[in-house]
Each structure stands twice: as structure tokens, then as C-alpha cells.
């Protein structure tokens, strides 16, 4: 079967994660997280993110985002500022707005990243009873455009948010890919630079179906258990979710898997760079080449990938932990041949 380049969600499960699930499937265990596997997962997150990290296993990223934002929003007139392409705004079917009853305010951006300067223009209504009141800044790491915030950029956003009485939330569905690209630890791009709440992604990096909500403020952590239950993210047999996360954090498997996915994306970009332009900088496991419409249609008859922008003729090509160099070279050759028959 031809390898999919549609999403890292299309990939299978990392063998180490499967092994961990099988190992946890021995005998009975207390439910809802009162088990040794979940305790070990919580320890693993403290080791990776620092002693302030309180980790809660979740089923999926949308649920983690909704619960995480719910921790930070106290009033129905409060709002979330986020990049216009943000997953919470474009691809979660309005879950945050529907469940939390708050508004998401999209901030224009050309590369998926927002800045303190771009946020400043959204604060004109502070204190005005006719306007929603910004309370949370939410960013994605990696962004939906495949670009990566540096720790310095995140710190500047945190300083701006905190300086205006707001929180900083991070949708870290591909945080592992960002940290692998930056060559830094998970902590250095989150807790150390002022992130308040993180949705940590596992599924896109080799898990069967596991995410985590990581809360860095002790005063917020106490409410998480209740919001997780209300948000339908509390697993009865939590050990099978927890062990997946622990497996990814053990011996930096998260980095090995993400770095390989990134390397395969760079290999693909290098294989076609002389023939195409890229809409965004190549910084993770997603590349966005501009291809003629007829080339896109021809390739999609043989390969799975998504069109990112019909108007700009941009496609998104993604690699995963199990993408091979042979997969990449086969696809790159097909692109080249279709571009230059």
C-alpha cells in the first residue's frame, strides 16, 4: 500500500507504544486513574516538564483543548485570541464555543504565528461592556502552517498575555516535532517560558489514542479533574491511555519519533525544491509546496494528501514516525515526473 502523506494521523501505532499497552493488560487495576501506570505517567510528565507540571490523560486533542480552555475562562463574556488558522477555530467544529459558550477571536497571520504586536490590535475593547473581553491567548506548536515558535517568541507572548491579565494556552498536538526541530527540551518551550496550560499531543507521534492536558499553575490544577469528567474525557481504564504517554516520554521516544518525521519532510522538500516554491518555511513534518492544479489532480489519483488552499494551489504534505526514505523518494520522483513529464 502506498504510504499516505495526508497526515501523521494516518500512521499506525509505534511498536513501543503497542508493547506498553500489552504489558499493562495483565490482571486487574483500579479505574479512573487510581492505578500505578497513571501514577508513573504523572511522574514522567514532571520529569519532562518540571515539578510544576500536573498531567491529566485525555482521549483526544479537541477534548484536551476544550477542558484546558475551560480552566482559564471564568465568565461567558470572556474570549480567546488565536491565530486565524488555529485548529480550535477551524477544525474542531466550534467545540470550544459550543461547550464553553465563549467566543474565539481569530487574529490574522501570514505564517500561522501571532506576535504581541498582532495581539495588541485586538485589545481595543478592554473594559468596554459592549465587547467580549480577551482572557486567553491560544497558540499552536507546531502551527497549522508547519511553522515553529521559538522559546523566545513564546516567552514574549506569555509576557504580553500575563501583562494584560490573560493566560497563555498552547495546543501542542505536534509539540514533539517543534522541540525536535528546535533541539530543545519539552520544558524549555512550555513551562520555562510562561505557558499556563498545554494540550500535549501523543496520537500524531505514535500513540494509539492518547493526549494529555498539562497544567502548570497549582491554583488551576485542582479544577481539572472535575472539568475532565464533565468534558467526557475521563477514562475508566485509564492505564491504557497513561501507558502510551509514558512510553513516548521514556528514553525520549517522543524526540526520536518526531525527529524522524521531521527529517523525512525535509528530505521530501529537498527532493522537489528545485522545481517548486513553498508557501511556508519548512520547519517540521509538514511542507506546503505550490503545485499546478493539474499536477495536484494527477498525483491525488495515486497518493493521499490534502489541498491546503485551492485559490493559491497549495498542498500540505505530511510525514510520520514510520515514513521511510523509500516512501519519500518514491513520492518525490512521482512529483518530479508529473511536473516534468
C-alpha positions as CSV (number, residue, x, y, z in Angstrom):
1,X,0.0,0.0,0.0
2,X,1.3,3.5,-0.9
3,X,2.3,5.5,2.1
4,X,-0.1,8.3,3.0
5,X,1.2,11.9,3.0
6,X,-2.2,13.2,4.2
7,X,-1.4,13.4,7.9
8,X,0.6,11.9,10.7
9,X,-2.8,10.8,12.0
10,X,-2.9,8.3,9.1
11,X,0.1,6.4,10.5
12,X,-0.1,3.3,12.7
13,X,1.0,2.9,16.3
14,X,4.6,2.9,17.3
15,X,5.7,-0.6,18.3
16,X,7.0,0.6,21.7
17,X,3.6,2.1,22.5
18,X,1.8,-1.2,21.5
19,X,4.2,-3.1,23.7
20,X,3.4,-0.8,26.6
21,X,-0.3,-1.4,26.1
22,X,0.1,-5.1,26.0
23,X,2.3,-5.1,29.2
24,X,-0.4,-3.1,31.0
25,X,-3.0,-5.6,30.0
26,X,-2.1,-8.0,32.9
27,X,-4.6,-8.5,35.7
28,X,-7.0,-6.0,37.2
29,X,-6.4,-2.4,38.1
30,X,-8.4,0.3,39.8
31,X,-10.2,2.6,37.4
32,X,-10.2,6.3,36.6
33,X,-6.5,6.8,37.1
34,X,-6.1,5.2,40.5
35,X,-3.6,2.8,39.1
36,X,0.2,2.6,39.1
37,X,0.5,3.2,35.3
38,X,-1.2,6.6,35.7
39,X,1.0,7.5,38.6
40,X,4.0,6.6,36.6
41,X,2.7,8.8,33.7
42,X,2.3,11.7,36.1
43,X,5.9,11.3,37.3
44,X,7.1,11.1,33.7
45,X,5.5,14.4,32.9
46,X,7.0,16.1,35.9
47,X,10.4,14.8,34.8
48,X,9.9,16.1,31.3
49,X,8.2,19.4,32.1
50,X,9.3,20.3,35.6
51,X,7.9,19.9,39.1
52,X,5.0,22.3,38.4
53,X,3.5,20.1,35.7
54,X,0.2,18.4,36.6
55,X,-0.7,16.0,33.8
56,X,-4.1,14.5,33.0
57,X,-4.6,11.8,30.5
58,X,-7.2,12.6,27.8
59,X,-8.7,10.7,24.8
60,X,-8.2,13.3,22.1
61,X,-6.9,16.8,21.3
62,X,-10.2,18.5,20.9
63,X,-11.3,17.3,24.4
64,X,-8.0,18.4,25.9
65,X,-8.3,21.9,24.3
66,X,-11.9,22.3,25.5
67,X,-11.0,21.2,29.0
68,X,-7.9,23.3,29.1
69,X,-9.6,26.5,27.8
70,X,-12.4,25.8,30.3
71,X,-9.9,26.0,33.1
72,X,-8.9,29.5,32.0
73,X,-12.2,31.1,31.2
74,X,-14.3,32.1,34.2
75,X,-17.1,34.2,32.6
76,X,-19.2,33.7,29.4
77,X,-18.3,37.1,28.1
78,X,-14.6,36.2,28.0
79,X,-12.8,35.4,24.7
80,X,-9.9,33.5,23.3
81,X,-7.5,35.2,20.9
82,X,-6.0,32.7,18.5
83,X,-4.3,32.7,15.0
84,X,-6.9,32.6,12.2
85,X,-5.8,29.1,11.0
86,X,-5.8,27.7,14.6
87,X,-7.2,24.2,14.9
88,X,-9.5,25.3,17.7
89,X,-11.0,27.8,15.3
90,X,-11.1,26.0,12.0
91,X,-11.1,22.2,12.7
92,X,-12.9,21.5,15.9
93,X,-16.5,22.2,14.7
94,X,-16.8,25.1,17.1
95,X,-16.4,22.8,20.1
96,X,-14.9,25.4,22.4
97,X,-17.6,27.9,21.5
98,X,-20.4,25.3,21.8
99,X,-19.3,23.7,25.0
100,X,-17.8,26.7,26.8
101,X,-20.1,29.4,25.4
102,X,-17.3,31.8,24.7
103,X,-16.0,33.5,21.6
104,X,-12.9,32.6,19.6
105,X,-11.4,35.7,18.0
106,X,-9.2,34.9,15.0
107,X,-6.0,37.0,14.7
108,X,-4.7,37.5,11.1
109,X,-1.4,35.9,10.4
110,X,0.6,35.0,7.2
111,X,2.6,32.1,8.7
112,X,0.4,30.7,11.4
113,X,2.2,32.6,14.1
114,X,0.9,35.5,16.1
115,X,3.0,38.2,17.9
116,X,2.5,40.6,20.7
117,X,2.1,43.3,18.1
118,X,-0.7,41.5,16.2
119,X,-2.4,40.9,19.6
120,X,-2.2,44.5,20.6
121,X,-4.8,45.5,18.0
122,X,-7.3,43.1,19.5
123,X,-7.4,44.8,22.9
124,X,-9.2,47.9,21.9
125,X,-12.4,46.7,23.7
126,X,-10.8,46.0,27.1
127,X,-13.2,47.4,29.7
128,X,-15.9,48.1,27.2
129,X,-19.1,46.4,28.3
130,X,-20.2,46.2,24.6
131,X,-17.2,44.0,23.7
132,X,-16.2,40.5,24.6
133,X,-13.2,40.6,27.0
134,X,-10.0,38.7,25.9
135,X,-8.9,36.3,28.6
136,X,-6.8,33.7,26.9
137,X,-4.2,33.7,24.1
138,X,-4.0,30.3,22.4
139,X,-1.2,29.2,20.1
140,X,-0.4,26.0,18.3
141,X,3.0,24.5,18.4
142,X,3.7,23.4,15.6
143,X,1.4,25.8,13.9
144,X,-1.2,24.7,11.4
145,X,1.2,26.1,8.7
146,X,4.0,23.8,9.8
147,X,6.0,26.7,11.4
148,X,7.5,26.7,14.8
149,X,7.6,29.3,17.6
150,X,11.0,29.8,19.3
151,X,11.1,29.8,23.1
152,X,11.8,33.5,22.9
153,X,8.7,34.1,20.8
154,X,6.6,32.1,23.2
155,X,8.0,33.9,26.2
156,X,7.2,37.3,24.6
157,X,3.6,36.1,24.1
158,X,3.4,34.9,27.7
159,X,4.7,38.2,28.9
160,X,2.2,40.1,26.8
161,X,-0.7,37.9,27.9
162,X,0.2,38.0,31.6
163,X,0.8,41.7,31.4
164,X,-2.8,42.2,30.3
165,X,-4.4,39.8,32.8
166,X,-4.6,37.0,30.3
167,X,-3.4,33.4,30.2
168,X,-1.4,31.6,27.5
169,X,-2.7,28.2,26.3
170,X,-0.8,26.0,23.9
171,X,-2.3,23.4,21.6
172,X,0.7,21.1,21.5
173,X,-0.6,18.5,19.2
174,X,2.8,18.4,17.5
175,X,4.9,19.9,20.3
176,X,7.3,17.0,19.9
177,X,8.0,18.0,16.3
178,X,8.7,21.6,17.4
179,X,11.0,20.6,20.2
180,X,12.9,18.2,17.9
181,X,13.3,20.9,15.3
182,X,14.5,23.4,17.9
183,X,16.8,21.0,19.6
184,X,15.4,21.8,23.0
185,X,13.5,20.0,25.7
186,X,9.8,20.0,26.1
187,X,10.1,22.1,29.2
188,X,12.1,24.8,27.5
189,X,9.3,25.6,25.1
190,X,6.5,25.4,27.6
191,X,6.8,25.7,31.4
192,X,10.1,27.7,31.2
193,X,8.7,30.4,29.0
194,X,5.3,31.0,30.7
195,X,2.8,28.6,29.1
196,X,-0.1,28.2,31.6
197,X,-1.9,25.2,30.1
198,X,-0.7,22.8,27.5
199,X,-2.6,20.2,25.4
200,X,0.2,17.6,24.8
201,X,-0.2,15.5,21.7
202,X,0.6,11.8,21.6
203,X,-1.6,10.4,18.8
204,X,0.2,12.2,16.0
205,X,3.5,11.0,17.2
206,X,2.9,7.3,17.5
207,X,0.2,6.8,20.2
208,X,-2.9,4.7,19.6
209,X,-5.1,7.4,21.0
210,X,-3.7,9.5,23.9
211,X,-3.3,13.1,24.7
212,X,-2.6,14.9,27.9
213,X,-3.6,18.2,29.5
214,X,-0.7,19.6,31.4
215,X,-1.4,22.4,33.8
216,X,1.5,24.4,35.2
217,X,-0.4,26.6,37.7
218,X,-1.2,24.8,41.0
219,X,-4.2,27.0,41.5
220,X,-5.7,25.8,38.2
221,X,-4.9,22.1,38.6
222,X,-7.5,21.4,41.3
223,X,-10.4,22.0,39.0
224,X,-9.1,19.9,36.1
225,X,-10.4,16.6,37.4
226,X,-13.9,17.9,37.5
227,X,-13.8,19.6,34.1
228,X,-12.3,16.5,32.6
229,X,-15.2,14.4,33.9
230,X,-17.7,17.0,32.6
231,X,-15.9,17.1,29.3
232,X,-16.3,13.4,28.8
233,X,-12.5,12.8,28.8
234,X,-12.2,10.7,32.0
235,X,-11.2,7.2,31.0
236,X,-12.4,4.3,33.1
237,X,-9.5,2.0,32.1
238,X,-7.1,4.9,32.2
239,X,-4.0,2.7,32.5
240,X,-4.2,2.0,28.7
241,X,-4.1,5.7,27.9
242,X,-1.5,6.6,30.5
243,X,1.0,3.9,29.4
244,X,1.0,5.3,25.9
245,X,2.1,8.7,27.2
246,X,4.7,7.2,29.5
247,X,6.1,5.1,26.6
248,X,6.5,8.3,24.5
249,X,8.3,10.1,27.3
250,X,10.6,7.2,28.2
251,X,14.1,7.5,26.8
252,X,12.9,10.4,24.7
253,X,11.0,8.2,22.3
254,X,8.9,11.3,21.5
255,X,12.0,13.0,20.2
256,X,13.2,10.0,18.2
257,X,9.8,9.6,16.5
258,X,9.3,13.3,15.8
259,X,12.9,13.9,14.6
260,X,12.5,11.1,12.1
261,X,9.2,12.5,10.8
262,X,10.8,16.0,10.5
263,X,13.8,14.5,8.7
264,X,11.5,12.8,6.2
265,X,9.7,16.0,5.5
266,X,13.0,17.8,4.9
267,X,14.1,15.0,2.6
268,X,10.9,15.4,0.6
269,X,11.3,19.2,0.4
270,X,14.9,18.8,-0.7
271,X,13.8,16.3,-3.4
272,X,11.5,18.8,-5.1
273,X,12.9,22.2,-4.0
274,X,14.4,23.0,-7.4
275,X,11.0,22.7,-9.1
276,X,8.6,24.2,-6.6
277,X,8.2,27.1,-4.2
278,X,6.9,26.6,-0.6
279,X,4.2,28.7,0.9
280,X,5.6,28.5,4.4
281,X,9.0,27.8,5.8
282,X,9.8,24.1,6.2
283,X,10.3,23.6,10.0
284,X,8.5,20.4,11.0
285,X,6.9,17.3,9.4
286,X,4.6,19.3,7.2
287,X,5.6,21.0,3.9
288,X,3.4,23.2,1.8
289,X,4.5,23.3,-1.9
290,X,2.7,25.2,-4.6
291,X,1.8,22.9,-7.4
292,X,-0.2,23.4,-10.7
293,X,-3.8,22.2,-10.3
294,X,-3.5,19.6,-13.0
295,X,-0.4,18.1,-11.2
296,X,-2.3,18.0,-7.9
297,X,-5.2,16.2,-9.5
298,X,-2.9,13.7,-11.2
299,X,-0.9,12.9,-8.0
300,X,-4.0,12.5,-5.9
301,X,-5.1,9.6,-8.1
302,X,-2.1,7.7,-6.8
303,X,-1.2,9.3,-3.4
304,X,-3.1,10.6,-0.4
305,X,-2.6,14.2,0.6
306,X,-4.7,17.3,1.1
307,X,-5.1,20.5,-0.8
308,X,-4.4,23.3,1.7
309,X,-5.5,26.3,-0.5
310,X,-7.5,25.9,-3.7
311,X,-7.0,29.6,-4.5
312,X,-3.2,29.5,-4.1
313,X,-2.8,26.0,-5.4
314,X,-1.0,24.9,-2.2
315,X,-0.9,21.4,-0.9
316,X,0.0,20.0,2.5
317,X,2.3,17.0,2.6
318,X,2.9,15.4,5.9
319,X,5.3,12.7,7.1
320,X,5.2,10.5,10.2
321,X,7.3,8.4,12.6
322,X,7.0,5.4,10.2
323,X,7.6,7.2,6.9
324,X,10.6,5.7,5.2
325,X,13.2,7.3,2.9
326,X,11.9,4.9,0.2
327,X,8.4,6.3,0.7
328,X,9.7,9.8,0.4
329,X,11.9,9.2,-2.7
330,X,9.1,7.3,-4.4
331,X,6.7,10.3,-3.9
332,X,9.4,12.9,-4.8
333,X,10.1,11.0,-8.0
334,X,6.4,11.0,-8.8
335,X,6.1,14.7,-8.2
336,X,9.1,15.5,-10.4
337,X,7.9,13.2,-13.2
338,X,4.4,14.8,-13.1
339,X,5.8,18.3,-13.1
340,X,8.3,17.4,-15.9
341,X,6.7,14.6,-18.0
